[in-house]
Amino acid sequence: MSLNFRGEFELFEASHKVAEFRKDLLKAVSGVSLSFEPSVVKEMRDIVARFSSSLDDAEFLKVLFERIGNRVRDEGFWKDLSAADEVLVSVQLRIRDLLAREEPLTPAVEYRDLYERITSRLNEAVGPTEVRNRKARHNAIFATLQINPGLYVAELYNRLVGGGTIRTTYTTLWTDVRWLQVQEQLITVGGPQGSPRYCFPHPNAIQDRRDFYNRFFCTEGIIDKNLTESFSMRKHWFEAYRVNSMTKALILLLEHGAVKGEVVGQRVKSFGRLHNFESAQRSHGLDPKPGVKPADVLRAINVTQISNGKEVTMWHERPHGGPLSLYSS
């Protein structure tokens, strides 16, 4: 995984700077004057942009700390500071995870003392117990979504905590989900307006896609061909497209008229039930015309366009009417 850093020392130096910045932030908050040099703000923004799961986190910190000296210390002020500290903590967690890999980075001799000091600071903020707990949460999240792909975050939280699988907070679970997305263990779709954030095992983390036949599955890729005219429809009129996904291509099957305008060439995320080619022919009444290359078929209930890093829901069909859940109970 590329972190856009030139070497090991920059990684250690970044973790040191985040730890020091959090200490300075606490000191500044307790004082009368609260401001940071523009160069420090820019540096933190760049570090967070490289380590955080969202560029929005980096821009949020930049704007907050550029204007923080003029803010009234009301409820909103403290909520923003709390959110900023959560972002910084998540960055520390990511660096700590890299340092705790099975094949850890070994510092050069001249940097060993600095490495020991930085590791000590990180262990103070994020101790070995927390690292173990976090790994246990990640394993539990992934295992739960392998059984029930497509749970939304609040639903996943209720399954994990209500069922006694793990002990965590809702905020921590969101941090875990964001982290697992960066690691390409999860793929999520939805939110923030009008829809919850649905979570699925990432296609790259699935060893055999056949394990998800007739189950919910999510893909991401470029719609590169309209296949609607390549099938005869015996039972129902669908629109069919080929998605050149991040693993192997599949056929996206949509309700007729589900999406408006030209979609070929657009990058999308889409989820629904996955079928093998022969099963989809029987169950959906599809008769392929000569020249159609067999591929797995995703009977989609959601299509989300991705443009400039933003997601826009193009179509979403609730499988059971009103409920948000993909599952009936």
Secondary structure by P-SEA (a helix, b strand, c coil): cccccccaaaaaaaaaaaaaaaaaaaaaaaccbbbbcaaaaaaaaaaaaaccccaaaaaaaaaaaaccccccccaaaaaaaaaaaaaaaaaaaaaaaaaaccccccccccaaaaaaaaaaaaaaaccaaaaaaaaaaaaaaaaaaaacccccaaaaaaaacccccccccaaaaaaaaaaaaaaccbbbbbcccccccccccccccccccccccccbbbbbcccccccccccccccbbbbbbbbbcccbbbbbbbccccccccccccccccccbbbcaaaaaaaacccccccccccbbbbccbbbbbccccccccccccccccccccccc
